[in-house]
């Protein structure tokens, strides 16, 4: 697996003109488990976001979610990716860029392919790639309140 992503970030020069401030291949590609790679493209520590400053917020240390902010991440799930059943305290907007994958939720499987979009609303889930090719998904995670159901608060797990 080799997640190669060109990252282009815009900003402003000292005269207020729009400029490209970053144009590079992502340097912060990580793998935390077998057949899985990810890269944080950008994150914000607050909402609304602050578009000023010169910091490279793609290199900020963030968890799966940035409490009070957002995370834009690309993830590659290779065939046989190690399972990670989890729930985040976020709303996640996801677009399958290439390949196909199954999302498992409490015994239900949903098959997604290139071009499919998903809104993940704090549900527990797992990504399963039974195919022969990697699946790449773009995620935007926005901090959210924990879900309450049946009188219980469903906090982040996994």
Secondary structure, DSSP 8 states (H G I E B T S, - for coil): -----EEEEEEE-TTS-EEEEEEEE-S--B-SSTTEEEEEEEEESSSS----SS--TTSS---SS-TTSEEEEEEEE-TT-----BB-SEEEEEEEEESEEEEEETTEEEEEETT-EEEEES--BEEE--SSS-EEEEEEEEE---EEETTEEE--B-
